[in-house]
């Protein structure tokens, strides 16, 4: 064991209201401290505490981008299946049906790309303010 840990022989016991404990717990969870006791020592001794700040707009942006990425992946899979189907078509009527389906998939893809562009513009406008 390290010397610092061996020298910690004194204890402080405190009682807290549930609300106060939840506040301390919430603040502790936002830090890089591994244990609540480490966090408490740093606060009591007025030492530096590294806090992890979350950027809510970035979190929202990432959630939206992940959703759009998943949708684009599905659209890409559908397009790949359509191309595979095209290679197996033998009659003109099947080819016409494929073209109609492919056009619908292309419209969906274009709509999603437009959504991505709009979201990126919205987020960049918010960041630049």
N, CA, C and O of each residue as an XYZ file, in Angstrom:
516
protein
N       0.827     -1.194      0.000
C       0.000      0.000      0.000
C       0.866      1.250      0.000
O       1.998      1.246      0.484
N       0.307      2.318     -0.553
C       1.061      3.568     -0.616
C       1.047      4.254      0.743
O       0.190      3.984      1.584
N       2.013      5.149      0.940
C       2.114      5.889      2.200
C       0.869      6.737      2.443
O       0.387      6.827      3.572
N       0.353      7.354      1.395
C      -0.816      8.227      1.541
C      -2.005      7.442      2.081
O      -2.733      7.933      2.944
N      -2.200      6.249      1.588
C      -3.334      5.450      2.034
C      -3.116      4.983      3.476
O      -4.072      4.937      4.250
N      -1.901      4.640      3.848
C      -1.596      4.195      5.199
C      -1.792      5.330      6.209
O      -2.169      5.080      7.354
N      -1.543      6.554      5.799
C      -1.664      7.693      6.708
C      -3.104      8.137      6.923
O      -3.360      8.986      7.776
N      -4.039      7.590      6.177
C      -5.441      7.988      6.338
C      -6.077      7.193      7.464
O      -6.788      6.214      7.236
N      -5.808      7.632      8.676
C      -6.312      6.908      9.840
C      -7.461      7.649     10.512
O      -8.117      7.089     11.391
N      -7.718      8.882     10.126
C      -8.766      9.678     10.754
C     -10.020      9.610      9.896
O      -9.947      9.607      8.668
N     -11.167      9.557     10.557
C     -12.444      9.465      9.844
C     -13.353     10.600     10.250
O     -13.293     11.102     11.373
N     -14.190     10.993      9.324
C     -15.239     11.988      9.595
C     -16.572     11.344      9.225
O     -16.744     10.830      8.120
N     -17.498     11.381     10.154
C     -18.831     10.863      9.884
C     -19.789     12.036      9.817
O     -19.789     12.893     10.701
N     -20.598     12.081      8.782
C     -21.592     13.150      8.680
C     -22.944     12.545      8.322
O     -23.027     11.476      7.717
N     -23.979     13.242      8.703
C     -25.338     12.837      8.357
C     -25.873     13.848      7.355
O     -25.646     15.051      7.480
N     -26.581     13.339      6.367
C     -27.118     14.195      5.318
C     -28.589     13.881      5.078
O     -29.052     12.759      5.286
N     -29.294     14.888      4.644
C     -30.653     14.657      4.165
C     -30.524     13.947      2.825
O     -29.515     14.090      2.134
N     -31.544     13.186      2.461
C     -31.515     12.435      1.211
C     -31.263     13.357      0.016
O     -30.497     13.018     -0.886
N     -31.904     14.506      0.016
C     -31.751     15.465     -1.083
C     -30.303     15.946     -1.190
O     -29.762     16.053     -2.291
N     -29.676     16.237     -0.043
C     -28.287     16.689     -0.046
C     -27.353     15.587     -0.536
O     -26.417     15.848     -1.291
N     -27.614     14.352     -0.101
C     -26.787     13.230     -0.546
C     -26.904     13.041     -2.055
O     -25.907     12.788     -2.731
N     -28.124     13.162     -2.587
C     -28.338     13.025     -4.033
C     -27.595     14.127     -4.799
O     -27.049     13.880     -5.874
N     -27.577     15.334     -4.243
C     -26.842     16.433     -4.879
C     -25.354     16.122     -4.923
O     -24.709     16.287     -5.959
N     -24.811     15.671     -3.798
C     -23.387     15.321     -3.745
C     -23.094     14.176     -4.706
O     -22.095     14.208     -5.424
N     -23.942     13.187     -4.724
C     -23.767     12.028     -5.598
C     -23.790     12.456     -7.074
O     -22.996     11.968     -7.878
N     -24.699     13.363     -7.419
C     -24.804     13.861     -8.801
C     -23.537     14.624     -9.189
O     -23.006     14.440    -10.284
N     -23.056     15.480     -8.283
C     -21.827     16.236     -8.564
C     -20.633     15.303     -8.685
O     -19.793     15.469     -9.570
N     -20.561     14.324     -7.794
C     -19.472     13.348     -7.819
C     -19.462     12.583     -9.136
O     -18.397     12.333     -9.700
N     -20.634     12.210     -9.627
C     -20.708     11.415    -10.855
C     -20.199     12.167    -12.079
O     -19.867     11.553    -13.093
N     -20.135     13.496    -11.988
C     -19.660     14.308    -13.110
C     -18.153     14.541    -13.066
O     -17.608     15.228    -13.930
N     -17.479     13.978    -12.074
C     -16.041     14.197    -11.927
C     -15.254     12.979    -12.386
O     -15.821     11.948    -12.748
N     -13.941     13.125    -12.363
C     -13.066     12.008    -12.699
C     -12.662     11.220    -11.450
O     -11.901     10.257    -11.551
N     -13.158     11.615    -10.280
C     -12.845     10.885     -9.040
C     -13.431      9.480     -9.127
O     -14.544      9.284     -9.615
N     -12.668      8.519     -8.649
C     -13.117      7.129     -8.726
C     -14.007      6.732     -7.553
O     -14.854      5.847     -7.677
N     -13.808      7.393     -6.413
C     -14.583      7.050     -5.216
C     -15.165      8.318     -4.615
O     -14.594      9.401     -4.735
N     -16.309      8.163     -3.967
C     -16.955      9.291     -3.310
C     -16.049      9.861     -2.221
O     -16.028     11.073     -2.009
N     -15.306      9.005     -1.534
C     -14.407      9.491     -0.478
C     -13.310     10.382     -1.067
O     -12.936     11.389     -0.465
N     -12.801     10.016     -2.229
C     -11.788     10.846     -2.891
C     -12.389     12.211     -3.240
O     -11.758     13.245     -3.019
N     -13.603     12.210     -3.783
C     -14.286     13.456     -4.130
C     -14.490     14.318     -2.878
O     -14.225     15.520     -2.895
N     -14.961     13.695     -1.800
C     -15.221     14.433     -0.555
C     -13.935     15.054     -0.006
O     -13.940     16.209      0.421
N     -12.844     14.301     -0.014
C     -11.565     14.841      0.461
C     -11.151     16.056     -0.370
O     -10.710     17.067      0.177
N     -11.291     15.956     -1.665
C     -10.901     17.067     -2.547
C     -11.756     18.306     -2.281
O     -11.239     19.423     -2.249
N     -13.047     18.111     -2.092
C     -13.926     19.251     -1.812
C     -13.572     19.868     -0.465
O     -13.424     21.085     -0.354
N     -13.436     19.029      0.555
C     -13.157     19.530      1.892
C     -11.797     20.214      1.998
O     -11.634     21.168      2.759
N     -10.833     19.730      1.242
C      -9.495     20.308      1.292
C      -9.269     21.356      0.202
O      -8.147     21.822     -0.001
N     -10.330     21.713     -0.483
C     -10.291     22.749     -1.521
C      -9.245     22.446     -2.589
O      -8.505     23.329     -3.022
N      -9.197     21.178     -3.005
C      -8.264     20.760     -4.051
C      -8.983     20.773     -5.403
O     -10.211     20.827     -5.473
N      -8.199     20.722     -6.451
C      -8.733     20.752     -7.809
C      -9.557     19.490     -8.069
O      -9.157     18.378     -7.722
N     -10.715     19.699     -8.687
C     -11.576     18.589     -9.079
C     -11.808     18.721    -10.578
O     -12.263     19.758    -11.059
N     -11.491     17.668    -11.300
C     -11.723     17.673    -12.742
C     -13.147     17.210    -13.000
O     -13.553     16.120    -12.600
N     -13.892     18.074    -13.682
C     -15.297     17.779    -13.968
C     -15.441     17.507    -15.456
O     -14.886     18.219    -16.293
N     -16.194     16.467    -15.764
C     -16.508     16.165    -17.160
C     -17.728     16.976    -17.556
O     -18.820     16.754    -17.034
N     -17.550     17.909    -18.470
C     -18.672     18.711    -18.944
C     -19.267     18.051    -20.169
O     -18.545     17.596    -21.056
N     -20.597     18.002    -20.213
C     -21.291     17.454    -21.365
C     -21.875     18.608    -22.153
O     -22.436     19.543    -21.580
N     -21.746     18.544    -23.434
C     -22.319     19.548    -24.313
C     -23.641     18.983    -24.820
O     -23.656     18.113    -25.691
N     -24.762     19.484    -24.271
C     -26.070     18.927    -24.594
C     -26.382     19.044    -26.080
O     -26.961     18.131    -26.669
N     -25.993     20.180    -26.697
C     -26.294     20.321    -28.125
C     -25.505     19.293    -28.938
O     -26.001     18.773    -29.938
N     -24.272     19.003    -28.504
C     -23.493     17.983    -29.195
C     -24.095     16.596    -28.970
O     -24.149     15.786    -29.896
N     -24.545     16.319    -27.747
C     -25.196     15.038    -27.462
C     -26.443     14.864    -28.323
O     -26.674     13.793    -28.885
N     -27.252     15.932    -28.424
C     -28.466     15.877    -29.244
C     -28.113     15.651    -30.713
O     -28.747     14.858    -31.410
N     -27.082     16.371    -31.163
C     -26.629     16.229    -32.542
C     -26.188     14.794    -32.816
O     -26.556     14.213    -33.837
N     -25.399     14.224    -31.904
C     -24.903     12.867    -32.099
C     -26.045     11.850    -32.115
O     -26.024     10.906    -32.905
N     -27.036     12.038    -31.251
C     -28.197     11.143    -31.228
C     -28.914     11.180    -32.567
O     -29.281     10.145    -33.123
N     -29.107     12.384    -33.072
C     -29.780     12.555    -34.365
C     -28.959     11.953    -35.499
O     -29.509     11.291    -36.379
N     -27.645     12.177    -35.484
C     -26.784     11.650    -36.542
C     -26.735     10.121    -36.508
O     -26.700      9.480    -37.559
N     -26.732      9.539    -35.319
C     -26.734      8.078    -35.204
C     -28.015      7.514    -35.798
O     -27.989      6.513    -36.514
N     -29.136      8.164    -35.497
C     -30.417      7.726    -36.050
C     -30.417      7.833    -37.571
O     -30.834      6.904    -38.263
N     -29.949      8.968    -38.089
C     -29.900      9.146    -39.539
C     -28.928      8.157    -40.188
O     -29.196      7.643    -41.274
N     -27.801      7.893    -39.523
C     -26.839      6.920    -40.055
C     -27.486      5.545    -40.190
O     -27.301      4.854    -41.193
N     -28.250      5.157    -39.164
C     -28.913      3.854    -39.206
C     -29.944      3.794    -40.330
O     -30.070      2.778    -41.014
N     -30.677      4.888    -40.515
C     -31.653      4.925    -41.605
C     -30.959      4.864    -42.958
O     -31.412      4.157    -43.858
N     -29.860      5.602    -43.106
C     -29.123      5.565    -44.371
C     -28.550      4.174    -44.634
O     -28.495      3.724    -45.778
N     -28.128      3.505    -43.576
C     -27.607      2.151    -43.733
C     -28.705      1.223    -44.258
O     -28.456      0.390    -45.128
N     -29.912      1.373    -43.726
C     -31.038      0.563    -44.195
C     -31.357      0.860    -45.652
O     -31.614     -0.048    -46.442
N     -31.337      2.145    -45.999
C     -31.608      2.536    -47.386
C     -30.535      1.953    -48.303
O     -30.844      1.443    -49.380
N     -29.274      2.029    -47.877
C     -28.183      1.458    -48.668
C     -28.357     -0.037    -48.865
O     -28.120     -0.558    -49.954
N     -28.773     -0.730    -47.801
C     -29.019     -2.173    -47.918
C     -30.129     -2.446    -48.933
O     -30.030     -3.367    -49.744
N     -31.192     -1.631    -48.876
C     -32.292     -1.800    -49.826
C     -31.810     -1.581    -51.259
O     -32.185     -2.325    -52.165
N     -30.981     -0.560    -51.461
C     -30.456     -0.306    -52.804
C     -29.574     -1.459    -53.284
O     -29.638     -1.853    -54.448
N     -28.757     -1.991    -52.386
C     -27.923     -3.140    -52.763
C     -28.776     -4.343    -53.154
O     -28.470     -5.041    -54.121
N     -29.843     -4.581    -52.401
C     -30.740     -5.680    -52.732
C     -31.409     -5.453    -54.082
O     -31.619     -6.392    -54.849
N     -31.744     -4.188    -54.364
C     -32.365     -3.855    -55.646
C     -31.409     -4.143    -56.805
O     -31.813     -4.694    -57.829
N     -30.156     -3.770    -56.637
C     -29.173     -4.011    -57.702
C     -28.978     -5.506    -57.906
O     -28.877     -5.966    -59.044
N     -28.924     -6.269    -56.823
C     -28.799     -7.727    -56.944
C     -29.997     -8.300    -57.685
O     -29.856     -9.187    -58.526
N     -31.188     -7.777    -57.358
C     -32.410     -8.223    -58.020
C     -32.355     -7.894    -59.509
O     -32.788     -8.699    -60.334
N     -31.831     -6.726    -59.860
C     -31.713     -6.305    -61.254
C     -30.918     -7.321    -62.064
O     -31.260     -7.614    -63.210
N     -29.866     -7.853    -61.471
C     -29.027     -8.817    -62.183
C     -29.740    -10.146    -62.438
O     -29.306    -10.926    -63.285
N     -30.817    -10.406    -61.720
C     -31.535    -11.679    -61.899
C     -32.780    -11.533    -62.763
O     -33.414    -12.538    -63.085
N     -33.151    -10.317    -63.146
C     -34.369    -10.111    -63.928
C     -34.222    -10.667    -65.345
O     -33.175    -10.567    -65.984
N     -35.313    -11.252    -65.793
C     -35.289    -11.852    -67.130
C     -36.308    -11.215    -68.069
O     -36.165    -11.312    -69.288
N     -37.337    -10.564    -67.519
C     -38.386    -10.016    -68.372
C     -38.459     -8.509    -68.216
O     -38.075     -7.963    -67.181
N     -38.949     -7.843    -69.238
C     -39.070     -6.388    -69.244
C     -40.019     -5.912    -68.146
O     -39.750     -4.891    -67.515
N     -41.105     -6.613    -67.904
C     -42.061     -6.185    -66.871
C     -41.411     -6.177    -65.490
O     -41.697     -5.290    -64.685
N     -40.548     -7.138    -65.201
C     -39.822     -7.172    -63.931
C     -38.860     -5.988    -63.839
O     -38.674     -5.401    -62.773
N     -38.264     -5.656    -64.963
C     -37.330     -4.530    -65.000
C     -38.065     -3.214    -64.707
O     -37.555     -2.373    -63.967
N     -39.243     -3.037    -65.278
C     -40.032     -1.826    -65.037
C     -40.413     -1.718    -63.567
O     -40.341     -0.633    -62.989
N     -40.810     -2.810    -62.964
C     -41.172     -2.811    -61.532
C     -39.959     -2.436    -60.691
O     -40.074     -1.681    -59.726
N     -38.808     -2.962    -61.057
C     -37.583     -2.629    -60.320
C     -37.282     -1.141    -60.414
O     -36.889     -0.528    -59.422
N     -37.460     -0.554    -61.587
C     -37.197      0.869    -61.771
C     -38.095      1.697    -60.849
O     -37.630      2.652    -60.227
N     -39.363      1.340    -60.760
C     -40.309      2.069    -59.906
C     -39.874      1.980    -58.443
O     -39.851      2.988    -57.737
N     -39.534      0.787    -57.996
C     -39.088      0.587    -56.611
C     -37.799      1.360    -56.355
O     -37.645      1.990    -55.308
N     -36.874      1.310    -57.313
C     -35.603      1.999    -57.169
C     -35.812      3.507    -57.066
O     -35.128      4.170    -56.286
N     -36.741      4.055    -57.834
C     -37.021      5.485    -57.770
C     -37.560      5.873    -56.393
O     -37.207      6.929    -55.868
N     -38.400      5.040    -55.812
C     -38.920      5.310    -54.457
C     -37.764      5.318    -53.448
O     -37.702      6.189    -52.580
N     -36.860      4.359    -53.562
C     -35.716      4.300    -52.638
C     -34.817      5.520    -52.814
O     -34.279      6.049    -51.841
N     -34.661      5.960    -54.056
C     -33.835      7.128    -54.321
C     -34.460      8.376    -53.708
O     -33.747      9.225    -53.172
N     -35.786      8.499    -53.780
C     -36.475      9.642    -53.175
C     -36.311      9.635    -51.654
O     -36.115     10.686    -51.045
N     -36.391      8.472    -51.054
C     -36.206      8.350    -49.601
C     -34.778      8.760    -49.233
O     -34.562      9.491    -48.266
N     -33.814      8.282    -50.011
C     -32.412      8.628    -49.763
C     -32.202     10.135    -49.869
O     -31.552     10.730    -49.009
N     -32.742     10.752    -50.905
C     -32.592     12.196    -51.073
C     -33.221     12.959    -49.911
O     -32.675     13.965    -49.457
N     -34.365     12.483    -49.432
C     -35.022     13.126    -48.295
C     -34.138     13.045    -47.047
O     -34.012     14.026    -46.314
N     -33.535     11.895    -46.806
C     -32.671     11.717    -45.631
C     -31.415     12.573    -45.742
O     -30.963     13.142    -44.748
N     -30.851     12.670    -46.935
C     -29.670     13.506    -47.123
C     -30.031     14.965    -46.853
O     -29.247     15.697    -46.249
N     -31.214     15.389    -47.298
C     -31.673     16.753    -47.019
C     -31.854     16.980    -45.523
O     -31.531     18.054    -45.016
N     -32.374     15.966    -44.805
C     -32.523     16.069    -43.350
C     -31.161     16.230    -42.679
O     -31.007     17.025    -41.751
N     -30.184     15.476    -43.151
C     -28.832     15.571    -42.588
C     -28.270     16.965    -42.820
O     -27.712     17.570    -41.904
N     -28.411     17.475    -44.023
C     -27.921     18.824    -44.329
C     -28.597     19.863    -43.436
O     -27.932     20.747    -42.896
N     -29.910     19.758    -43.281
C     -30.643     20.724    -42.452
C     -30.188     20.646    -41.001
O     -30.016     21.676    -40.350
N     -29.993     19.443    -40.492
C     -29.574     19.263    -39.098
C     -28.169     19.823    -38.888
O     -27.903     20.487    -37.886
N     -27.284     19.556    -39.822
C     -25.917     20.075    -39.718
C     -25.944     21.600    -39.733
O     -25.244     22.239    -38.948
N     -26.740     22.183    -40.611
C     -26.864     23.646    -40.651
C     -27.431     24.195    -39.352
O     -26.962     25.215    -38.847
N     -28.437     23.523    -38.810
C     -29.055     23.958    -37.552
C     -28.037     23.936    -36.416
O     -27.937     24.899    -35.656
N     -27.285     22.853    -36.296
C     -26.299     22.718    -35.227
C     -25.168     23.723    -35.417
O     -24.718     24.341    -34.452
N     -24.704     23.891    -36.661
C     -23.601     24.833    -36.876
C     -24.046     26.260    -36.578
O     -23.256     27.049    -36.060
N     -25.284     26.609    -36.889
C     -25.802     27.940    -36.555
C     -25.828     28.137    -35.033
O     -25.464     29.201    -34.531
N     -26.258     27.108    -34.313
C     -26.319     27.201    -32.847
C     -24.921     27.326    -32.250
O     -24.730     28.080    -31.296
N     -23.950     26.609    -32.784
C     -22.584     26.651    -32.267
C     -21.912     28.005    -32.546
O     -21.080     28.468    -31.766
N     -22.284     28.622    -33.659
C     -21.639     29.862    -34.050
C     -22.189     31.079    -33.316
O     -21.622     32.167    -33.418
N     -23.275     30.915    -32.585
C     -23.867     32.053    -31.862
C     -23.117     32.355    -30.598
O     -23.480     33.280    -29.872
